[in-house]
């Protein structure tokens, strides 16, 4: 498993190639050329069910760090079938798509009616630069606002049914939220696991966005004083936090409604086992225009309840959102995410662990 330092050293800013189709030798389906504007590598064709006839592969959708396509096929039995293909290049592209495949597999095992079925991932045979792919079922989505009851019922069912294979928090590989890996190695303590995530995001932030003295001082104080105050009680006096499988990046753009059936699906996952309240903390982020509505949080909590101590829920959620926006700010250099994170940091420190008079850290 990579260390935080190794992750930072390997990371490179996204290149132009991530916005265009891979440079590959187009494969064939039987003796026929495949139509479309997205050349399909033979390695992907060979992963489709035996006897499939591939008709076309065309660019489809938009993605920040990958390029995506829709594959049209006919199965051996005559049934039409479509697949969704995502490609990314370099070491970071490999980490992103390996993490997404493993994330979607983990979700599909527990909630097969909540995610498109994942099939495989790997490296294209002939590509320059090295390019990787992820293949899953294609679901045509509408842009309608997700129904709160259906979404939150499915999410609660996922959280209730999931079981950590180790009984700990984390995941067996580092998944990527955005284009950067999270530090998701296994940890038996939720409080310590949160610090592990937070410290990883801080180092990425420091290396990518540059130093910011006030942020560093507030981060140190948060870990030393605020985290024990807000997360310690979850695991005291006989209380336990269940390691729950969370999607990990459940913002507006990663939720869709099936055009044909009206079923809600989630995608672009970056899973790990966590306190379930971590999932919905993402909805506090300012980039959400839909999930920020309180109806989603309230509908979810009506099904899952609030962990004790319940009177700390709002500030726990704010703490969890600090990690989310801190990591996002490393993914989006120069964005306002860093300032949003700092605002929440200073709020929590002023409330729970104010700096002694004369010390810096706050504006």
Buried (B, 14 or more C-beta within 10 A) or exposed (E): EBEBEEBBEBBEEBBEBBEEBBBBEBBEBEEEEBEBEBBBBBBBBEBBEEEBBBBBBEBBEEBEBBBBBBBBBBBEEEEEBBBBBBBBBBBBBBBBBBBBBBBBBBBBEBBEEBBBEBBBBBBBBBBEEEBBBBBBBBBEBEEEBBBBEBBBBBBBBBBEEBEBEBEBBBBBBBBBBBBBBBBBBBBEBBBBBBBBBBBBBBBBBBBBBEEBEBBBBBBEBBBEBBBBBBBEBBBEEEEEBBBBBBBBBBBBBBBBBBEEEEBBBBBBBBBBBBBBBBBBBBBBBEBBEBBBBEEBBEBBBEBBEBBEBEEBBEBBBBBBBBBBBBBBBBBBEEBEBBEBBBBBBBEBBEEBBEBEEEEEBBE
